[in-house]
């Protein structure tokens, strides 16, 4: 597979791993963290309290679940095909991002 999927700034972006060229970009609901997970030609993404399924070939949204009643907190995406190391890494990344946002907020408010 020559594609890499990124969740960044409420977008899912697909780039070519060989040269970094952007193949497609799909805007999702606004969120500071956009998680992605690839499986079986689908990219699953969580952003702004919603779960999405995108076509890995062109970024088209196949379906969206509003996850009613669950709020807008951080989300870990996993399946039976994913190992625990990847999940642990996702949790650590989210915690580091949340800590950085908190530090930036404190620094801005004390200026």
MMTF fields as JSON, N, C-alpha, C and O atoms, coordinates in Angstrom:
{
  "mmtfVersion": "1.0.0",
  "mmtfProducer": "UNKNOWN",
  "numBonds": 443,
  "numAtoms": 444,
  "numGroups": 111,
  "numChains": 1,
  "numModels": 1,
  "chainsPerModel": [1],
  "groupsPerChain": [111],
  "chainIdList": ["A"],
  "bondAtomList": [4, 2, 8, 6, 12, 10, 16, 14, 20, 18, 24, 22, 28, 26, 32, 30, 36, 34, 40, 38, 44, 42, 48, 46, 52, 50, 56, 54, 60, 58, 64, 62, 68, 66, 72, 70, 76, 74, 80, 78, 84, 82, 88, 86, 92, 90, 96, 94, 100, 98, 104, 102, 108, 106, 112, 110, 116, 114, 120, 118, 124, 122, 128, 126, 132, 130, 136, 134, 140, 138, 144, 142, 148, 146, 152, 150, 156, 154, 160, 158, 164, 162, 168, 166, 172, 170, 176, 174, 180, 178, 184, 182, 188, 186, 192, 190, 196, 194, 200, 198, 204, 202, 208, 206, 212, 210, 216, 214, 220, 218, 224, 222, 228, 226, 232, 230, 236, 234, 240, 238, 244, 242, 248, 246, 252, 250, 256, 254, 260, 258, 264, 262, 268, 266, 272, 270, 276, 274, 280, 278, 284, 282, 288, 286, 292, 290, 296, 294, 300, 298, 304, 302, 308, 306, 312, 310, 316, 314, 320, 318, 324, 322, 328, 326, 332, 330, 336, 334, 340, 338, 344, 342, 348, 346, 352, 350, 356, 354, 360, 358, 364, 362, 368, 366, 372, 370, 376, 374, 380, 378, 384, 382, 388, 386, 392, 390, 396, 394, 400, 398, 404, 402, 408, 406, 412, 410, 416, 414, 420, 418, 424, 422, 428, 426, 432, 430, 436, 434, 440, 438],
  "bondOrderList": [1, 1, 1, 1, 1, 1, 1, 1, 1, 1, 1, 1, 1, 1, 1, 1, 1, 1, 1, 1, 1, 1, 1, 1, 1, 1, 1, 1, 1, 1, 1, 1, 1, 1, 1, 1, 1, 1, 1, 1, 1, 1, 1, 1, 1, 1, 1, 1, 1, 1, 1, 1, 1, 1, 1, 1, 1, 1, 1, 1, 1, 1, 1, 1, 1, 1, 1, 1, 1, 1, 1, 1, 1, 1, 1, 1, 1, 1, 1, 1, 1, 1, 1, 1, 1, 1, 1, 1, 1, 1, 1, 1, 1, 1, 1, 1, 1, 1, 1, 1, 1, 1, 1, 1, 1, 1, 1, 1, 1, 1],
  "groupList": [{"groupName": "UNK", "atomNameList": ["N", "CA", "C", "O"], "elementList": ["N", "C", "C", "O"], "formalChargeList": [0, 0, 0, 0], "bondAtomList": [1, 0, 2, 1, 3, 2], "bondOrderList": [1, 1, 2], "singleLetterCode": "X", "chemCompType": "L-PEPTIDE LINKING"}],
  "groupTypeList": [0, 0, 0, 0, 0, 0, 0, 0, 0, 0, 0, 0, 0, 0, 0, 0, 0, 0, 0, 0, 0, 0, 0, 0, 0, 0, 0, 0, 0, 0, 0, 0, 0, 0, 0, 0, 0, 0, 0, 0, 0, 0, 0, 0, 0, 0, 0, 0, 0, 0, 0, 0, 0, 0, 0, 0, 0, 0, 0, 0, 0, 0, 0, 0, 0, 0, 0, 0, 0, 0, 0, 0, 0, 0, 0, 0, 0, 0, 0, 0, 0, 0, 0, 0, 0, 0, 0, 0, 0, 0, 0, 0, 0, 0, 0, 0, 0, 0, 0, 0, 0, 0, 0, 0, 0, 0, 0, 0, 0, 0, 0],
  "groupIdList": [1, 2, 3, 4, 5, 6, 7, 8, 9, 10, 11, 12, 13, 14, 15, 16, 17, 18, 19, 20, 21, 22, 23, 24, 25, 26, 27, 28, 29, 30, 31, 32, 33, 34, 35, 36, 37, 38, 39, 40, 41, 42, 43, 44, 45, 46, 47, 48, 49, 50, 51, 52, 53, 54, 55, 56, 57, 58, 59, 60, 61, 62, 63, 64, 65, 66, 67, 68, 69, 70, 71, 72, 73, 74, 75, 76, 77, 78, 79, 80, 81, 82, 83, 84, 85, 86, 87, 88, 89, 90, 91, 92, 93, 94, 95, 96, 97, 98, 99, 100, 101, 102, 103, 104, 105, 106, 107, 108, 109, 110, 111],
  "secStructList": [7, 7, 3, 3, 3, 3, 3, 3, 6, 6, 3, 3, 3, 3, 3, 3, 6, 6, 6, 7, 7, 3, 3, 3, 3, 3, 3, 7, 1, 7, 7, 1, 7, 7, 3, 3, 3, 3, 3, 6, 6, 3, 3, 3, 3, 3, 3, 6, 6, 3, 3, 3, 3, 3, 3, 6, 6, 6, 7, 7, 3, 3, 3, 3, 3, 7, 7, 6, 6, 1, 7, 1, 7, 7, 7, 7, 7, 7, 7, 6, 6, 1, 7, 2, 2, 2, 2, 2, 2, 2, 2, 2, 2, 2, 2, 2, 2, 2, 2, 2, 2, 2, 2, 2, 2, 2, 2, 2, 2, 2, 7],
  "xCoordList": [0.843, 0.0, 0.89, 1.823, 0.599, 1.402, 0.768, 1.199, -0.249, -0.969, -0.736, -0.567, -0.734, -0.659, -1.825, -2.062, -2.556, -3.734, -3.423, -2.941, -3.703, -3.446, -4.747, -5.609, -4.892, -5.992, -5.404, -4.627, -5.765, -5.159, -6.112, -6.67, -6.288, -7.065, -8.426, -8.755, -9.194, -10.529, -10.586, -11.6, -9.497, -9.442, -8.848, -8.083, -9.212, -8.476, -7.778, -8.405, -6.476, -5.672, -4.986, -4.456, -5.003, -4.326, -3.143, -3.302, -1.953, -0.753, -0.062, -0.203, 0.673, 1.468, 2.72, 3.445, 2.985, 4.131, 5.467, 6.475, 5.491, 6.757, 7.237, 8.435, 6.295, 6.723, 6.012, 6.317, 5.071, 4.373, 3.279, 2.687, 2.996, 1.954, 0.581, 0.241, -0.199, -1.562, -2.439, -2.51, -3.104, -3.992, -5.429, -6.144, -5.858, -7.173, -7.204, -6.37, -8.193, -8.396, -9.895, -10.603, -10.382, -11.797, -11.951, -11.346, -12.764, -13.028, -14.135, -15.16, -13.914, -14.899, -15.328, -14.967, -16.083, -16.496, -15.271, -14.259, -15.383, -14.286, -13.88, -14.723, -12.573, -12.047, -10.553, -9.882, -10.032, -8.586, -7.848, -6.69, -8.508, -7.896, -8.791, -9.998, -8.195, -8.914, -8.19, -7.073, -8.825, -8.237, -8.631, -9.748, -7.713, -8.011, -7.562, -6.641, -8.232, -7.914, -8.262, -9.363, -7.345, -7.563, -7.812, -7.125, -8.805, -9.07, -9.932, -10.95, -9.539, -10.339, -10.849, -12.043, -9.946, -10.255, -11.201, -11.825, -11.306, -12.092, -11.213, -10.368, -11.423, -10.751, -11.831, -12.792, -11.667, -12.601, -11.978, -10.805, -12.759, -12.227, -13.195, -14.413, -12.633, -13.423, -13.006, -11.822, -13.993, -13.724, -14.975, -16.071, -14.825, -15.937, -17.126, -18.271, -16.877, -17.965, -18.669, -19.659, -18.183, -18.807, -17.815, -16.609, -18.347, -17.553, -17.902, -19.076, -16.873, -17.059, -16.421, -15.459, -16.975, -16.352, -16.13, -17.078, -14.866, -14.515, -13.982, -13.371, -14.211, -13.637, -12.148, -11.784, -11.286, -9.846, -9.31, -8.212, -10.049, -9.579, -9.726, -8.853, -10.85, -11.115, -11.531, -11.74, -11.655, -12.013, -13.491, -13.886, -14.321, -15.763, -16.308, -15.963, -17.168, -17.8, -18.862, -19.804, -18.704, -19.651, -20.798, -21.966, -20.452, -21.471, -20.907, -19.697, -21.834, -21.489, -22.401, -23.605, -21.826, -22.585, -22.345, -21.2, -23.411, -23.294, -22.94, -22.673, -22.936, -22.592, -23.355, -22.777, -24.649, -25.516, -25.345, -25.291, -25.261, -25.178, -23.78, -23.609, -22.763, -21.424, -20.497, -19.373, -20.938, -20.132, -19.065, -19.12, -18.075, -17.044, -15.639, -14.677, -15.493, -14.171, -13.304, -13.715, -12.095, -11.194, -11.72, -12.505, -11.282, -11.788, -10.633, -9.797, -10.588, -9.632, -10.401, -11.467, -9.855, -10.485, -9.664, -8.445, -10.326, -9.639, -10.587, -11.802, -10.017, -10.824, -10.141, -9.08, -10.75, -10.171, -8.854, -8.128, -8.534, -7.315, -6.156, -5.048, -6.388, -5.385, -4.736, -5.422, -3.426, -2.755, -2.733, -2.958, -2.462, -2.531, -1.446, -1.636, -0.323, 0.73, 0.253, 0.555, -0.494, -1.021, -2.012, -1.982, -2.876, -3.868, -3.169, -3.549, -2.161, -1.413, -0.753, -0.743, -0.2, 0.422, -0.592, -0.289, -1.802, -2.848, -3.21, -3.37, -3.341, -3.693, -2.604, -2.909, -1.34, -0.227, -0.198, 0.051, -0.449, -0.467, -1.57, -1.351, -2.76, -3.879, -3.603, -3.911, -3.026, -2.726, -1.681, -1.791, -0.675, 0.349, -0.264, 0.071, -1.155, -1.82, -2.683, -2.682, -3.418, -4.268, -3.42, -3.79, -2.292, -1.401, -0.82, -0.71, -0.449, 0.107, -0.923, -0.587, -2.177, -3.242, -3.454, -3.64, -3.424, -3.596, -2.469, -2.72, -1.229, -0.085, -0.177, 0.089, -0.554, -0.687, -1.78, -1.631, -2.871, -3.962, -3.552, -3.913, -2.802, -2.32, -1.344, -1.402, -0.449, 0.541, -0.147, 0.252, -1.17, -1.883, -2.65, -2.712, -3.23, -4.031, -3.169, -3.641, -1.911, -1.036, -0.297, 0.396, -0.432, 0.253, -0.436, 0.008],
  "yCoordList": [-1.178, 0.0, 1.242, 1.347, 2.158, 3.361, 4.593, 5.71, 4.414, 5.56, 5.658, 4.657, 6.905, 7.195, 8.117, 9.094, 7.812, 8.589, 9.376, 8.82, 10.678, 11.569, 12.171, 12.54, 12.27, 13.009, 14.268, 14.206, 15.419, 16.669, 17.842, 18.014, 18.638, 19.87, 19.661, 20.349, 18.733, 18.346, 17.939, 18.147, 17.359, 16.808, 15.402, 15.071, 14.586, 13.362, 13.616, 14.022, 13.374, 13.632, 12.332, 11.607, 12.054, 10.884, 11.376, 12.186, 10.877, 11.251, 10.001, 8.901, 10.207, 9.141, 8.974, 9.942, 7.744, 7.5, 7.677, 7.962, 7.515, 7.609, 9.041, 9.31, 9.977, 11.35, 12.417, 13.602, 12.013, 12.955, 13.756, 14.634, 13.468, 14.208, 13.94, 12.801, 15.007, 14.862, 14.234, 14.732, 13.134, 12.455, 12.923, 13.077, 13.151, 13.722, 14.259, 13.907, 15.124, 15.71, 15.85, 16.369, 15.386, 15.484, 16.241, 15.876, 17.296, 18.094, 17.426, 17.018, 17.321, 16.75, 17.842, 19.007, 17.473, 18.443, 18.984, 18.297, 20.203, 20.881, 20.141, 19.75, 19.961, 19.271, 19.552, 19.763, 19.555, 19.726, 18.428, 18.454, 17.299, 15.994, 15.232, 15.118, 14.711, 13.873, 12.538, 12.456, 11.494, 10.157, 9.424, 9.583, 8.616, 7.816, 6.375, 6.088, 5.493, 4.069, 3.502, 3.732, 2.764, 2.178, 0.679, -0.023, 0.207, -1.229, -1.524, -0.865, -2.5, -3.028, -1.935, -1.868, -1.088, -0.01, 1.055, 1.795, 1.129, 2.172, 2.884, 2.267, 4.185, 4.966, 5.396, 6.068, 5.006, 5.396, 6.565, 6.52, 7.61, 8.819, 9.343, 9.3, 9.835, 10.486, 11.942, 12.258, 12.829, 14.262, 14.985, 14.713, 15.887, 16.711, 15.925, 16.331, 14.805, 14.016, 13.101, 12.463, 13.023, 12.187, 11.135, 11.376, 9.97, 8.913, 8.835, 8.854, 8.748, 8.716, 7.461, 6.92, 7.014, 5.995, 6.624, 7.073, 6.656, 7.251, 6.184, 5.208, 6.369, 5.517, 5.843, 6.999, 4.85, 5.084, 5.498, 6.048, 5.251, 5.598, 7.086, 7.684, 7.687, 9.074, 9.996, 11.188, 9.472, 10.297, 10.592, 11.335, 10.022, 10.265, 9.689, 8.574, 10.469, 9.999, 8.972, 9.27, 7.758, 6.664, 6.739, 6.615, 6.944, 7.133, 7.967, 8.154, 8.463, 9.283, 8.882, 8.708, 8.736, 8.433, 9.572, 9.859, 10.225, 11.373, 10.995, 11.874, 9.716, 9.236, 10.012, 10.507, 10.101, 10.887, 10.507, 9.331, 11.536, 11.365, 11.087, 10.906, 11.049, 10.725, 11.932, 11.8, 13.089, 14.297, 14.426, 13.779, 15.287, 15.64, 15.331, 15.899, 14.457, 14.142, 13.377, 13.086, 13.056, 12.288, 10.874, 10.385, 10.222, 8.903, 8.041, 8.509, 6.809, 5.831, 4.907, 4.402, 4.688, 3.803, 2.516, 2.562, 1.378, 0.09, -0.947, -0.752, -2.037, -3.16, -4.448, -4.428, -5.548, -6.842, -7.108, -8.032, -6.32, -6.511, -5.651, -5.76, -4.805, -3.851, -4.364, -4.887, -4.22, -4.715, -3.663, -2.48, -4.1, -3.217, -2.141, -1.086, -2.369, -1.366, -0.121, 0.998, -0.312, 0.817, 1.598, 2.828, 0.909, 1.567, 2.36, 3.499, 1.777, 2.465, 3.72, 4.759, 3.628, 4.784, 5.885, 7.061, 5.527, 6.519, 7.238, 8.459, 6.503, 7.106, 8.084, 9.194, 7.685, 8.552, 9.817, 10.902, 9.692, 10.854, 11.818, 13.028, 11.294, 12.155, 12.854, 14.036, 12.136, 12.747, 13.85, 14.896, 13.628, 14.651, 15.873, 17.007, 15.65, 16.764, 17.565, 18.795, 16.878, 17.572, 18.366, 19.477, 17.809, 18.517, 19.761, 20.808, 19.653, 20.804, 21.915, 23.092, 21.548, 22.54, 23.24, 24.456, 22.469, 23.044, 24.017, 25.101, 23.639, 24.494, 25.769, 26.856, 25.648, 26.818, 27.752, 28.973, 27.182, 27.985, 28.737, 29.901, 28.079, 28.727, 29.833, 30.914, 29.583, 30.587, 31.807, 32.942, 31.577, 32.676, 33.51, 34.734, 32.845, 33.578, 34.355, 35.313, 33.955, 34.677, 35.819, 36.582, 35.954, 37.037, 38.356, 39.367],
  "zCoordList": [0.0, 0.0, 0.0, 0.795, -0.877, -1.03, -0.422, -0.707, 0.413, 0.979, 2.475, 3.172, 2.946, 4.365, 4.69, 3.98, 5.763, 6.141, 7.408, 8.395, 7.367, 8.486, 8.984, 8.187, 10.282, 10.885, 11.472, 12.425, 10.915, 11.367, 11.153, 10.069, 12.191, 12.09, 11.416, 10.449, 11.916, 11.447, 9.974, 9.307, 9.47, 8.119, 8.172, 9.077, 7.193, 6.912, 5.591, 4.613, 5.571, 4.387, 3.982, 4.823, 2.703, 2.159, 1.334, 0.421, 1.666, 0.925, 0.38, 0.914, -0.68, -1.276, -0.425, -0.195, 0.048, 0.919, 0.207, 0.854, -1.094, -1.83, -2.01, -1.921, -2.266, -2.546, -1.71, -1.841, -0.853, 0.012, -0.655, -0.028, -1.926, -2.65, -2.042, -1.721, -1.889, -1.374, -2.456, -3.579, -2.1, -3.037, -2.881, -3.871, -1.639, -1.366, 0.057, 0.891, 0.317, 1.649, 1.863, 1.0, 3.017, 3.354, 4.666, 5.674, 4.651, 5.85, 6.659, 6.113, 7.966, 8.887, 9.869, 9.701, 10.876, 11.9, 12.63, 12.774, 13.076, 13.75, 15.025, 15.833, 15.183, 16.349, 16.46, 15.45, 17.684, 17.851, 17.551, 17.132, 17.76, 17.484, 16.516, 16.733, 15.445, 14.488, 14.424, 13.913, 14.941, 14.935, 13.669, 13.176, 13.138, 11.958, 12.157, 12.921, 11.458, 11.477, 10.114, 9.615, 9.501, 8.179, 8.299, 9.041, 7.555, 7.485, 6.269, 6.058, 5.474, 4.359, 3.417, 3.125, 2.947, 2.006, 2.562, 1.8, 3.879, 4.528, 5.549, 6.199, 5.68, 6.715, 7.694, 7.319, 8.945, 9.992, 10.727, 11.099, 10.937, 11.555, 12.609, 12.433, 13.699, 14.748, 14.805, 14.919, 14.724, 14.783, 15.259, 14.769, 16.192, 16.656, 17.177, 16.973, 17.845, 18.418, 17.434, 17.791, 16.204, 15.178, 14.685, 14.626, 14.334, 13.729, 12.251, 11.882, 11.399, 9.954, 9.37, 9.916, 8.254, 7.431, 6.06, 5.417, 5.612, 4.327, 3.381, 3.817, 2.104, 1.081, 0.995, 0.778, 1.162, 1.169, -0.198, -0.281, -1.255, -2.595, -2.906, -3.535, -2.457, -2.849, -1.698, -1.92, -0.48, 0.671, 0.816, 1.715, -0.056, 0.031, 1.337, 1.728, 2.008, 3.244, 2.888, 2.153, 3.412, 3.169, 4.173, 3.806, 5.441, 6.467, 7.609, 7.738, 8.438, 9.602, 10.756, 10.569, 11.952, 13.156, 14.133, 14.479, 14.581, 15.479, 16.914, 17.733, 17.225, 18.57, 19.642, 20.61, 19.441, 20.33, 21.792, 22.153, 22.614, 24.055, 24.584, 25.789, 23.704, 24.167, 24.272, 24.757, 23.834, 23.971, 22.91, 21.864, 23.202, 22.227, 22.714, 22.197, 23.682, 24.22, 23.237, 22.114, 23.682, 22.845, 22.666, 23.478, 21.593, 21.24, 20.736, 19.962, 21.166, 20.66, 19.72, 20.072, 18.521, 17.545, 17.48, 17.315, 17.609, 17.539, 16.947, 16.911, 16.49, 16.013, 16.434, 17.057, 16.092, 16.45, 15.712, 16.077, 14.687, 13.908, 14.401, 13.876, 15.39, 15.848, 17.124, 18.002, 17.234, 18.434, 19.538, 19.285, 20.75, 21.913, 21.893, 22.496, 21.225, 21.145, 20.414, 20.828, 19.326, 18.564, 19.413, 19.422, 20.114, 20.961, 22.071, 22.344, 22.708, 23.757, 23.206, 23.865, 22.001, 21.36, 21.099, 21.306, 20.645, 20.412, 21.701, 21.705, 22.784, 24.07, 24.506, 24.943, 24.393, 24.785, 23.942, 24.466, 22.651, 21.763, 22.144, 22.187, 22.422, 22.81, 24.131, 24.285, 25.083, 26.374, 26.224, 26.864, 25.389, 25.157, 24.478, 24.82, 23.524, 22.839, 23.79, 23.75, 24.644, 25.61, 26.599, 26.978, 27.015, 27.937, 27.277, 27.915, 26.01, 25.292, 25.155, 25.279, 24.9, 24.789, 26.134, 26.185, 27.215, 28.56, 28.889, 29.416, 28.582, 28.853, 28.032, 28.545, 26.747, 25.893, 26.408, 26.357, 26.899, 27.444, 28.695, 28.871, 29.563, 30.787, 30.438, 31.025, 29.493, 29.096, 28.481, 28.741, 27.674, 27.034, 28.056, 27.945, 29.049, 30.036, 31.021, 31.632, 31.183, 32.111, 31.442, 32.115, 30.118, 29.385, 29.573, 29.028]
}
